[in-house]
C-alpha cells in the first residue's frame, strides 16, 4: 500500500512539474493563452481608467484656472469698493461744507436730468 501511495505521489508530482502548460485546464492552473487574454483585458481596462482619470484631471485643472480668475476678479472688486468707500467719505465731507440750499439745487438738477432721460 505504501509503495502504491509513493508511486501515485511521484506520478502526480511528475505530472505537475512536466505538464503544467499542457495540463493547465485539467489540473486547475491557468494556461499561457488565458493569462495573456486576461492581461489584455486588464490592460484595456487600465487604459480606459487612465483616459477617464486624465479627463478628470484636465477638468480639475480648467476649474482651478477659472477659480483663480474669479479670485483675481473679486480682489479687483474689493479694491474698487474700498476706493469708492473712500471717495464717498470725501464727498460726504465736502457736502457738509456746502450750504443746504446749494445741495437742494444740486438734487433738483440731478432729478431734472434723470427725468429727462
C-alpha positions as CSV (number, residue, x, y, z in Angstrom):
1,X,0.0,0.0,0.0
2,X,2.8,2.3,0.9
3,X,4.6,1.6,-2.4
4,X,1.4,2.4,-4.4
5,X,0.9,5.7,-2.5
6,X,4.6,6.7,-3.1
7,X,4.2,5.8,-6.8
8,X,1.0,7.8,-7.1
9,X,2.5,10.8,-5.3
10,X,5.6,10.6,-7.5
11,X,3.4,10.4,-10.7
12,X,1.3,13.3,-9.5
13,X,4.5,15.4,-8.8
14,X,5.9,14.4,-12.2
15,X,2.7,15.4,-13.9
16,X,2.7,18.7,-12.2
17,X,6.3,19.6,-13.0
18,X,6.4,18.4,-16.6
19,X,3.0,19.1,-17.9
20,X,1.9,22.5,-16.4
21,X,1.3,24.2,-19.7
22,X,-0.5,21.3,-21.4
23,X,-2.4,20.2,-18.4
24,X,-3.3,23.6,-17.2
25,X,-7.1,23.3,-17.7
26,X,-7.2,19.8,-16.4
27,X,-5.4,20.4,-13.1
28,X,-6.8,23.9,-12.4
29,X,-3.9,26.0,-13.5
30,X,-4.2,28.9,-15.9
31,X,-2.8,28.4,-19.4
32,X,-0.5,30.8,-21.1
33,X,-3.2,31.9,-23.5
34,X,-5.7,32.5,-20.7
35,X,-3.1,34.6,-18.8
36,X,-2.4,36.6,-22.0
37,X,-6.1,37.2,-22.6
38,X,-6.6,38.3,-19.0
39,X,-3.6,40.6,-19.2
40,X,-5.0,42.2,-22.4
41,X,-8.4,42.7,-20.7
42,X,-6.7,44.2,-17.7
43,X,-4.6,46.4,-19.9
44,X,-7.7,47.6,-21.8
45,X,-9.4,48.4,-18.5
46,X,-6.4,50.2,-17.1
47,X,-6.1,52.3,-20.3
48,X,-9.8,53.2,-20.1
49,X,-9.4,54.2,-16.4
50,X,-6.3,56.2,-17.2
51,X,-8.1,58.1,-20.0
52,X,-11.0,58.8,-17.7
53,X,-8.7,60.0,-14.9
54,X,-6.8,62.1,-17.3
55,X,-10.0,63.7,-18.4
56,X,-11.0,64.3,-14.8
57,X,-7.6,65.9,-14.1
58,X,-7.9,68.2,-17.2
59,X,-11.4,69.2,-15.9
60,X,-10.0,69.9,-12.5
61,X,-7.2,72.0,-13.9
62,X,-9.6,74.0,-16.0
63,X,-11.8,74.6,-12.9
64,X,-8.8,75.6,-10.9
65,X,-7.8,78.1,-13.6
66,X,-11.3,79.5,-13.7
67,X,-11.3,79.8,-9.9
68,X,-8.0,81.7,-10.0
69,X,-9.6,84.1,-12.5
70,X,-12.6,84.6,-10.2
71,X,-10.4,85.2,-7.2
72,X,-8.4,87.8,-9.1
73,X,-11.7,89.5,-10.2
74,X,-13.0,89.5,-6.7
75,X,-9.8,91.0,-5.4
76,X,-10.2,93.8,-8.0
77,X,-13.8,94.3,-7.0
78,X,-12.8,94.6,-3.3
79,X,-10.1,97.1,-4.2
80,X,-12.6,99.2,-6.3
81,X,-15.2,99.0,-3.5
82,X,-12.7,100.3,-1.0
83,X,-11.8,103.1,-3.3
84,X,-15.5,104.0,-3.7
85,X,-16.0,104.0,0.1
86,X,-13.0,106.4,0.5
87,X,-14.5,108.7,-2.2
88,X,-17.9,108.6,-0.5
89,X,-16.3,109.7,2.7
90,X,-14.5,112.6,0.9
91,X,-17.8,113.5,-0.9
92,X,-19.6,113.5,2.5
93,X,-17.0,115.8,4.0
94,X,-17.3,118.2,1.0
95,X,-21.1,118.2,1.1
96,X,-21.0,119.1,4.8
97,X,-19.2,122.3,3.8
98,X,-21.9,123.3,1.3
99,X,-25.0,125.2,2.4
100,X,-28.2,123.2,2.4
101,X,-29.7,125.4,-0.4
102,X,-26.9,124.5,-2.7
103,X,-27.4,120.8,-2.0
104,X,-31.1,121.2,-2.7
105,X,-30.3,122.8,-6.1
106,X,-27.9,120.0,-6.9
107,X,-30.6,117.4,-6.1
108,X,-33.1,119.3,-8.2
109,X,-30.7,119.5,-11.2
110,X,-29.9,115.8,-10.9
111,X,-33.7,114.9,-10.7
112,X,-34.4,117.0,-13.8
113,X,-31.5,115.3,-15.6
114,X,-32.8,111.8,-14.7
115,X,-36.4,112.7,-15.6
116,X,-35.2,114.0,-19.0
117,X,-33.7,110.6,-19.9
